[in-house]
Amino acid sequence: MPREIEFPDPLQIPVFDNHTHLDISREGEPIDVAAALREAARVGVTRVMQIGCDLPSARLTIGLVDEHPQILGGVALHPNDAPRLAASGRLAAAYDEIEEYAAHPRVRVVGETGLDFFRTGPEGRGVQEESFRWHIDLAKRLGKTLQIHDRDAHDDVLRVLDSEQAPEKVVLHCFSGDVRFARECVDRGYHLSFAGPITFKSSQELRDALAVTPLDRVLVETDAPYLTPHPFRGATNAPVMLPLTVRRAAAVLGVSVPELCHQVNQTGERLYGSW
């Protein structure tokens, strides 16, 4: 976390970051994970869900969950990675490696998987969908929570989940839909995880979606190092910035910050077990 950015005020009740990438640095220097965890703990973010979304980051995630008790993990092939692996003939081997890592007892998430129609064109979408279906099956076989990446593909994400009979525990990470999509997800029993964009002035539609989400279906995340909340939008994000999103989410939901933190922790225990 750059020193010129002031830390948020600490939360009264500690909470966890539902989705972060401690392996991705926007500055090109390796992240000091222990320091990032200490900084986050200073403001009440005491645990994180580290997501490895390609083979190198999945391997690193296994090392992090073994080394740091504050970290649980998720592993998958990102939707935009699957077509590249297929084109090089390495997709089947990648599936085997992800399945091995997903069985680790401190890996509680299969994800992020899903569909991304923003960065992948029509020529790669068939492989994306095949990969999504494979990850859904893996989550069901292992009894793990599925975390979904959905970019410009709301209806197709629901179509695939419906056709595959979704796992019991599903999270839409960095939720980006409108009120209609939020209600469709909630009706299916899914959980919605909200990130820094809910603090952006231009994101009223996203706040409206949060407002209709039941409190026990809400999670909060950074998706660091991306999507830094206001007033630090554009800077590098980190788990230490999560309180800014938590406080805005509580205001939108009309609950106190401690009440939201308490419920998020309960939901996390239900989805992922204890750290």
C-alpha positions as a Markdown table, in Angstrom:
| # | Residue | x | y | z |
|---|---|---|---|---|
| 1 | Met | 0.0 | 0.0 | 0.0 |
| 2 | Pro | 1.6 | 3.3 | -1.0 |
| 3 | Arg | 2.5 | 5.5 | 2.0 |
| 4 | Glu | 0.8 | 8.6 | 0.5 |
| 5 | Ile | -2.6 | 6.9 | 0.9 |
| 6 | Glu | -4.0 | 7.3 | 4.3 |
| 7 | Phe | -5.4 | 4.2 | 6.0 |
| 8 | Pro | -9.2 | 4.0 | 6.6 |
| 9 | Asp | -10.5 | 4.2 | 10.1 |
| 10 | Pro | -10.5 | 0.8 | 11.7 |
| 11 | Leu | -13.7 | -1.3 | 11.7 |
| 12 | Gln | -15.3 | -2.0 | 15.2 |
| 13 | Ile | -15.8 | -5.6 | 14.3 |
| 14 | Pro | -13.1 | -7.4 | 12.2 |
| 15 | Val | -14.2 | -8.7 | 8.8 |
| 16 | Phe | -12.7 | -10.6 | 5.9 |
| 17 | Asp | -12.0 | -9.7 | 2.3 |
| 18 | Asn | -14.0 | -12.1 | 0.2 |
| 19 | His | -11.8 | -11.9 | -3.0 |
| 20 | Thr | -8.3 | -10.5 | -3.4 |
| 21 | His | -5.2 | -11.2 | -5.4 |
| 22 | Leu | -2.1 | -11.0 | -3.3 |
| 23 | Asp | 0.0 | -12.4 | -6.1 |
| 24 | Ile | -0.7 | -9.5 | -8.6 |
| 25 | Ser | 1.3 | -6.3 | -8.4 |
| 26 | Arg | 0.5 | -3.3 | -10.5 |
| 27 | Glu | 3.9 | -1.8 | -9.8 |
| 28 | Gly | 5.9 | -4.7 | -11.0 |
| 29 | Glu | 7.4 | -5.4 | -7.6 |
| 30 | Pro | 6.5 | -8.6 | -5.6 |
| 31 | Ile | 3.9 | -8.0 | -2.9 |
| 32 | Asp | 5.1 | -8.3 | 0.7 |
| 33 | Val | 2.2 | -10.5 | 1.7 |
| 34 | Ala | 3.0 | -10.4 | 5.4 |
| 35 | Ala | 3.1 | -6.6 | 5.4 |
| 36 | Ala | -0.2 | -6.4 | 3.5 |
| 37 | Leu | -1.8 | -8.7 | 6.0 |
| 38 | Arg | -0.5 | -6.6 | 8.9 |
| 39 | Glu | -1.7 | -3.4 | 7.3 |
| 40 | Ala | -5.2 | -4.9 | 6.7 |
| 41 | Ala | -5.4 | -6.2 | 10.3 |
| 42 | Arg | -4.7 | -2.6 | 11.6 |
| 43 | Val | -8.1 | -1.5 | 10.1 |
| 44 | Gly | -10.0 | -4.7 | 11.1 |
| 45 | Val | -9.6 | -6.8 | 7.9 |
| 46 | Thr | -8.2 | -9.8 | 9.7 |
| 47 | Arg | -8.7 | -12.5 | 7.0 |
| 48 | Val | -8.6 | -12.8 | 3.3 |
| 49 | Met | -9.7 | -15.1 | 0.5 |
| 50 | Gln | -6.8 | -15.3 | -1.9 |
| 51 | Ile | -7.8 | -16.2 | -5.4 |
| 52 | Gly | -5.4 | -17.8 | -7.9 |
| 53 | Cys | -7.0 | -17.6 | -11.3 |
| 54 | Asp | -4.3 | -19.1 | -13.5 |
| 55 | Leu | -1.7 | -21.9 | -13.0 |
| 56 | Pro | 1.1 | -19.7 | -11.6 |
| 57 | Ser | -1.1 | -17.9 | -9.2 |
| 58 | Ala | -2.9 | -21.1 | -8.2 |
| 59 | Arg | 0.5 | -22.6 | -7.3 |
| 60 | Leu | 1.4 | -19.5 | -5.3 |
| 61 | Thr | -2.0 | -19.6 | -3.6 |
| 62 | Ile | -1.2 | -23.1 | -2.2 |
| 63 | Gly | 2.0 | -21.7 | -0.7 |
| 64 | Leu | 0.2 | -18.7 | 0.8 |
| 65 | Val | -2.6 | -20.7 | 2.5 |
| 66 | Asp | 0.0 | -23.0 | 4.0 |
| 67 | Glu | 2.1 | -20.2 | 5.3 |
| 68 | His | -0.5 | -17.7 | 6.6 |
| 69 | Pro | -3.4 | -18.7 | 8.9 |
| 70 | Gln | -5.2 | -15.5 | 7.9 |
| 71 | Ile | -5.5 | -16.7 | 4.3 |
| 72 | Leu | -7.9 | -19.2 | 2.7 |
| 73 | Gly | -7.7 | -19.8 | -1.0 |
| 74 | Gly | -9.6 | -20.3 | -4.3 |
| 75 | Val | -8.2 | -21.7 | -7.5 |
| 76 | Ala | -9.5 | -21.8 | -11.1 |
| 77 | Leu | -8.7 | -21.0 | -14.7 |
| 78 | His | -9.9 | -17.5 | -15.4 |
| 79 | Pro | -12.5 | -17.3 | -18.3 |
| 80 | Asn | -10.0 | -15.3 | -20.4 |
| 81 | Asp | -7.3 | -17.8 | -19.8 |
| 82 | Ala | -9.2 | -20.9 | -21.0 |
| 83 | Pro | -9.2 | -20.0 | -24.7 |
| 84 | Arg | -5.5 | -19.3 | -24.6 |
| 85 | Leu | -4.8 | -22.7 | -23.0 |
| 86 | Ala | -7.0 | -24.5 | -25.4 |
| 87 | Ala | -5.3 | -22.8 | -28.4 |
| 88 | Ser | -1.9 | -24.1 | -27.1 |
| 89 | Gly | -3.2 | -27.6 | -26.4 |
| 90 | Arg | -2.7 | -27.3 | -22.6 |
| 91 | Leu | -6.2 | -27.0 | -21.3 |
| 92 | Ala | -6.7 | -30.6 | -20.3 |
| 93 | Ala | -3.4 | -30.6 | -18.4 |
| 94 | Ala | -4.4 | -27.3 | -16.7 |
| 95 | Tyr | -7.7 | -28.9 | -15.6 |
| 96 | Asp | -5.7 | -31.7 | -13.9 |
| 97 | Glu | -3.5 | -29.3 | -12.1 |
| 98 | Ile | -6.3 | -27.1 | -10.9 |
| 99 | Glu | -8.2 | -30.1 | -9.7 |
| 100 | Glu | -5.2 | -31.2 | -7.6 |
| 101 | Tyr | -4.9 | -27.8 | -6.0 |
| 102 | Ala | -8.7 | -27.5 | -5.4 |
| 103 | Ala | -8.6 | -30.5 | -3.2 |
| 104 | His | -6.2 | -28.8 | -0.7 |
| 105 | Pro | -8.1 | -28.5 | 2.7 |
| 106 | Arg | -7.4 | -24.8 | 2.9 |
| 107 | Val | -8.7 | -24.1 | -0.6 |
| 108 | Arg | -12.4 | -23.5 | 0.0 |
| 109 | Val | -13.3 | -21.9 | -3.4 |
| 110 | Val | -13.4 | -23.1 | -7.0 |
| 111 | Gly | -13.0 | -19.8 | -8.8 |
| 112 | Glu | -12.9 | -17.4 | -10.2 |
| 113 | Thr | -14.6 | -19.0 | -13.2 |
| 114 | Gly | -17.4 | -17.9 | -15.4 |
| 115 | Leu | -17.9 | -15.9 | -18.6 |
| 116 | Asp | -16.2 | -12.7 | -19.8 |
| 117 | Phe | -17.7 | -11.3 | -23.0 |
| 118 | Phe | -15.7 | -8.1 | -22.7 |
| 119 | Arg | -12.2 | -9.4 | -23.3 |
| 120 | Thr | -13.0 | -12.6 | -25.1 |
| 121 | Gly | -14.7 | -12.4 | -28.5 |
| 122 | Pro | -17.2 | -14.9 | -30.0 |
| 123 | Glu | -14.4 | -17.2 | -31.3 |
| 124 | Gly | -13.4 | -18.0 | -27.7 |
| 125 | Arg | -16.7 | -18.2 | -26.0 |
| 126 | Gly | -17.3 | -21.9 | -26.6 |
| 127 | Val | -14.1 | -22.8 | -24.8 |
| 128 | Gln | -15.0 | -20.3 | -22.0 |
| 129 | Glu | -18.4 | -22.0 | -21.5 |
| 130 | Glu | -16.8 | -25.5 | -21.5 |
| 131 | Ser | -14.3 | -24.3 | -18.9 |
| 132 | Phe | -17.1 | -22.8 | -16.8 |
| 133 | Arg | -19.1 | -26.1 | -16.9 |
| 134 | Trp | -16.0 | -28.0 | -15.9 |
| 135 | His | -15.4 | -25.8 | -12.9 |
| 136 | Ile | -19.1 | -26.1 | -11.8 |
| 137 | Asp | -18.7 | -29.8 | -11.9 |
| 138 | Leu | -15.5 | -29.6 | -9.9 |
| 139 | Ala | -17.1 | -27.5 | -7.2 |
| 140 | Lys | -19.9 | -29.9 | -6.9 |
| 141 | Arg | -17.6 | -33.0 | -6.7 |
| 142 | Leu | -15.4 | -31.4 | -4.0 |
| 143 | Gly | -18.2 | -29.7 | -2.1 |
| 144 | Lys | -16.6 | -26.2 | -2.4 |
| 145 | Thr | -18.1 | -22.8 | -3.0 |
| 146 | Leu | -18.1 | -21.6 | -6.6 |
| 147 | Gln | -17.0 | -18.0 | -7.1 |
| 148 | Ile | -18.1 | -16.6 | -10.5 |
| 149 | His | -16.5 | -13.9 | -12.7 |
| 150 | Asp | -19.2 | -12.4 | -14.8 |
| 151 | Arg | -18.4 | -9.6 | -17.2 |
| 152 | Asp | -21.0 | -8.5 | -19.8 |
| 153 | Ala | -22.5 | -12.0 | -19.7 |
| 154 | His | -25.3 | -12.0 | -17.0 |
| 155 | Asp | -27.9 | -14.0 | -18.8 |
| 156 | Asp | -25.5 | -16.6 | -20.2 |
| 157 | Val | -24.0 | -17.1 | -16.7 |
| 158 | Leu | -27.5 | -17.9 | -15.4 |
| 159 | Arg | -28.2 | -20.1 | -18.4 |
| 160 | Val | -25.1 | -22.2 | -17.8 |
| 161 | Leu | -25.7 | -22.4 | -14.0 |
| 162 | Asp | -29.3 | -23.5 | -14.6 |
| 163 | Ser | -28.4 | -26.1 | -17.1 |
| 164 | Glu | -25.6 | -27.6 | -15.0 |
| 165 | Gln | -27.6 | -27.5 | -11.7 |
| 166 | Ala | -25.4 | -25.1 | -9.8 |
| 167 | Pro | -23.6 | -26.1 | -6.6 |
| 168 | Glu | -25.2 | -25.4 | -3.2 |
| 169 | Lys | -22.9 | -22.5 | -2.6 |
| 170 | Val | -22.5 | -19.9 | -5.3 |
| 171 | Val | -21.0 | -16.3 | -5.1 |
| 172 | Leu | -21.1 | -13.7 | -7.8 |
| 173 | His | -17.8 | -12.0 | -7.2 |
| 174 | Cys | -17.5 | -8.3 | -7.9 |
| 175 | Phe | -21.2 | -8.2 | -8.7 |
| 176 | Ser | -21.8 | -5.9 | -11.7 |
| 177 | Gly | -25.4 | -6.4 | -12.5 |
| 178 | Asp | -28.6 | -4.4 | -12.1 |
| 179 | Val | -31.6 | -4.9 | -9.8 |
| 180 | Arg | -33.2 | -7.4 | -12.1 |
| 181 | Phe | -30.1 | -9.6 | -12.3 |
| 182 | Ala | -29.5 | -9.2 | -8.5 |
| 183 | Arg | -33.1 | -10.5 | -7.8 |
| 184 | Glu | -32.6 | -13.4 | -10.3 |
| 185 | Cys | -29.4 | -14.4 | -8.5 |
| 186 | Val | -31.0 | -14.1 | -5.0 |
| 187 | Asp | -34.0 | -16.1 | -6.1 |
| 188 | Arg | -31.6 | -18.9 | -7.0 |
| 189 | Gly | -30.0 | -18.8 | -3.6 |
| 190 | Tyr | -26.8 | -17.2 | -4.7 |
| 191 | His | -24.6 | -14.7 | -2.8 |
| 192 | Leu | -23.5 | -11.4 | -4.2 |
| 193 | Ser | -20.0 | -9.9 | -3.4 |
| 194 | Phe | -19.7 | -6.2 | -3.8 |
| 195 | Ala | -16.4 | -4.3 | -4.4 |
| 196 | Gly | -15.1 | -0.8 | -4.7 |
| 197 | Pro | -17.3 | 0.3 | -7.5 |
| 198 | Ile | -20.3 | 0.7 | -5.1 |
| 199 | Thr | -18.4 | 3.8 | -3.9 |
| 200 | Phe | -18.1 | 5.4 | -7.3 |
| 201 | Lys | -20.4 | 8.3 | -8.1 |
| 202 | Ser | -21.4 | 6.8 | -11.4 |
| 203 | Ser | -22.5 | 3.4 | -9.9 |
| 204 | Gln | -26.0 | 4.2 | -8.7 |
| 205 | Glu | -27.4 | 1.1 | -10.6 |
| 206 | Leu | -25.0 | -1.1 | -8.7 |
| 207 | Arg | -26.0 | 0.5 | -5.3 |
| 208 | Asp | -29.6 | -0.2 | -6.3 |
| 209 | Ala | -28.8 | -3.8 | -6.8 |
| 210 | Leu | -27.1 | -4.0 | -3.4 |
| 211 | Ala | -30.1 | -2.4 | -1.8 |
| 212 | Val | -32.4 | -5.2 | -2.9 |
| 213 | Thr | -30.0 | -8.0 | -1.8 |
| 214 | Pro | -30.9 | -9.6 | 1.5 |
| 215 | Leu | -28.3 | -8.9 | 4.2 |
| 216 | Asp | -27.4 | -12.6 | 4.6 |
| 217 | Arg | -26.5 | -12.8 | 0.9 |
| 218 | Val | -24.1 | -9.9 | 0.9 |
| 219 | Leu | -20.3 | -10.2 | 0.9 |
| 220 | Val | -17.6 | -7.5 | 0.5 |
| 221 | Glu | -14.3 | -7.7 | -1.3 |
| 222 | Thr | -11.5 | -5.6 | -2.7 |
| 223 | Asp | -10.6 | -7.6 | -5.9 |
| 224 | Ala | -7.2 | -6.0 | -5.2 |
| 225 | Pro | -5.1 | -4.7 | -6.8 |
| 226 | Tyr | -8.0 | -3.4 | -8.9 |
| 227 | Leu | -11.1 | -1.3 | -8.3 |
| 228 | Thr | -9.8 | 0.8 | -5.4 |
| 229 | Pro | -12.8 | 2.5 | -3.7 |
| 230 | His | -13.4 | 6.3 | -3.6 |
| 231 | Pro | -11.6 | 8.5 | -2.7 |
| 232 | Phe | -8.5 | 6.6 | -3.9 |
| 233 | Arg | -9.9 | 5.4 | -7.2 |
| 234 | Gly | -7.1 | 4.7 | -9.7 |
| 235 | Ala | -4.5 | 3.9 | -7.0 |
| 236 | Thr | -3.4 | 0.4 | -6.3 |
| 237 | Asn | -5.9 | -1.5 | -4.1 |
| 238 | Ala | -5.2 | -3.8 | -1.2 |
| 239 | Pro | -7.2 | -5.5 | 1.6 |
| 240 | Val | -6.5 | -2.5 | 3.9 |
| 241 | Met | -8.9 | -0.4 | 1.8 |
| 242 | Leu | -11.9 | -2.7 | 2.4 |
| 243 | Pro | -13.4 | -0.6 | 5.2 |
| 244 | Leu | -14.3 | 2.1 | 2.7 |
| 245 | Thr | -16.5 | -0.4 | 0.8 |
| 246 | Val | -17.9 | -1.9 | 4.0 |
| 247 | Arg | -19.1 | 1.5 | 5.2 |
| 248 | Arg | -20.7 | 2.5 | 1.9 |
| 249 | Ala | -22.4 | -0.9 | 1.7 |
| 250 | Ala | -23.8 | -0.5 | 5.2 |
| 251 | Ala | -25.2 | 2.9 | 4.3 |
| 252 | Val | -26.9 | 1.6 | 1.2 |
| 253 | Leu | -28.4 | -1.4 | 3.1 |
| 254 | Gly | -29.6 | 0.9 | 6.0 |
| 255 | Val | -27.7 | -1.1 | 8.7 |
| 256 | Ser | -24.9 | -0.2 | 11.1 |
| 257 | Val | -21.4 | -1.0 | 10.1 |
| 258 | Pro | -21.0 | -3.5 | 13.0 |
| 259 | Glu | -24.2 | -5.3 | 12.0 |
| 260 | Leu | -23.0 | -5.7 | 8.4 |
| 261 | Cys | -19.6 | -7.0 | 9.6 |
| 262 | His | -21.3 | -9.5 | 11.9 |
| 263 | Gln | -23.5 | -10.8 | 9.2 |
| 264 | Val | -20.7 | -11.0 | 6.6 |
| 265 | Asn | -18.7 | -13.0 | 9.1 |
| 266 | Gln | -21.6 | -15.4 | 9.7 |
| 267 | Thr | -22.1 | -15.8 | 5.9 |
| 268 | Gly | -18.4 | -16.4 | 5.4 |
| 269 | Glu | -18.5 | -19.2 | 8.0 |
| 270 | Arg | -21.4 | -20.8 | 6.3 |
| 271 | Leu | -19.8 | -20.6 | 2.8 |
| 272 | Tyr | -16.2 | -21.3 | 3.7 |
| 273 | Gly | -15.9 | -22.8 | 7.2 |
| 274 | Ser | -13.5 | -21.4 | 9.7 |
| 275 | Trp | -10.1 | -20.0 | 8.9 |
